[in-house]
Amino acid sequence: MSDKRYDVIFSGKLGEGVAVDQVKANVARLFKVEVAKVERLFSGSPVVLKKAVDGATAKKYMLAMKKAGAICEARLAKPAAAPAQTAAP
């Protein structure tokens, strides 16, 4: 079983022939929020939607966003830094 973790990222890319206002409405409905709350996703800058999820979860989010008209990508998550060890006194 793979223990790879992925970040699901949206950079504002839309499906072919889809209007941005419709995609915003679809994404708002998907996340059960007001359209105004999804505006920041469409800034053109990459936005991490989910951090460090397994491959199946990443695919699930990407598929849901694709159905809403938004194209996401999954990038291999950077490993979390290990907590610093302190020397015993």
C-alpha positions as CSV (number, residue, x, y, z in Angstrom):
1,M,0.0,0.0,0.0
2,S,1.3,3.4,-0.9
3,D,1.9,6.0,1.8
4,K,2.4,8.9,-0.7
5,R,0.5,12.1,0.1
6,Y,-0.8,14.6,-2.3
7,D,-1.8,18.3,-2.3
8,V,-4.9,19.0,-4.5
9,I,-4.3,22.4,-6.2
10,F,-6.5,24.7,-8.2
11,S,-4.9,27.4,-10.3
12,G,-8.0,28.8,-12.0
13,K,-8.1,26.5,-15.0
14,L,-11.6,25.8,-16.3
15,G,-13.0,22.9,-18.4
16,E,-13.4,23.6,-22.1
17,G,-16.5,25.7,-23.0
18,V,-17.5,26.4,-19.3
19,A,-18.4,29.9,-18.1
20,V,-16.5,31.1,-15.1
21,D,-19.6,32.3,-13.3
22,Q,-21.2,28.9,-13.7
23,V,-18.0,27.2,-12.4
24,K,-18.0,29.5,-9.4
25,A,-21.6,28.6,-8.6
26,N,-20.9,24.9,-9.0
27,V,-17.9,25.0,-6.8
28,A,-19.8,27.0,-4.2
29,R,-22.5,24.4,-4.2
30,L,-19.9,21.6,-4.0
31,F,-18.3,23.1,-0.9
32,K,-21.7,24.3,0.5
33,V,-20.6,27.9,0.8
34,E,-21.7,31.2,-0.8
35,V,-20.3,32.1,-4.2
36,A,-18.4,35.1,-2.6
37,K,-16.3,32.6,-0.6
38,V,-15.0,30.8,-3.6
39,E,-13.8,34.1,-5.3
40,R,-10.3,33.7,-3.9
41,L,-10.0,30.4,-5.8
42,F,-10.2,32.3,-9.1
43,S,-7.4,34.8,-8.4
44,G,-5.1,33.0,-10.9
45,S,-2.7,32.0,-8.2
46,P,-2.5,28.3,-7.2
47,V,-4.6,27.5,-4.2
48,V,-4.2,24.3,-2.2
49,L,-7.7,22.8,-1.7
50,K,-6.6,19.7,0.3
51,K,-3.2,19.1,1.9
52,A,-1.4,15.8,2.3
53,V,-4.3,13.5,1.3
54,D,-3.9,9.9,0.0
55,G,-4.1,9.2,-3.7
56,A,-7.8,8.0,-3.6
57,T,-8.9,11.2,-1.8
58,A,-6.9,13.4,-4.2
59,K,-8.7,11.7,-7.2
60,K,-12.0,12.1,-5.5
61,Y,-11.5,15.9,-5.1
62,M,-10.1,16.3,-8.6
63,L,-13.1,14.4,-10.1
64,A,-15.6,16.5,-8.1
65,M,-14.0,19.7,-9.2
66,K,-13.9,18.5,-12.8
67,K,-17.6,17.8,-12.7
68,A,-18.0,21.4,-11.4
69,G,-16.0,22.7,-14.4
70,A,-12.7,23.4,-12.6
71,I,-9.5,21.6,-13.4
72,C,-7.3,20.7,-10.5
73,E,-4.0,18.9,-10.2
74,A,-2.4,16.7,-7.5
75,R,1.2,17.3,-6.6
76,L,3.2,15.1,-4.3
77,A,3.1,16.7,-0.9
78,K,6.3,17.7,0.8
79,P,7.0,15.6,3.8
80,A,6.2,17.3,7.1
81,A,9.3,18.4,9.0
82,A,10.1,16.1,12.0
83,P,9.8,17.9,15.3
84,A,13.1,19.1,16.6
85,Q,14.6,16.9,19.3
86,T,15.9,18.7,22.3
87,A,19.0,17.5,24.2
88,A,18.2,16.0,27.7
89,P,19.7,18.2,30.5
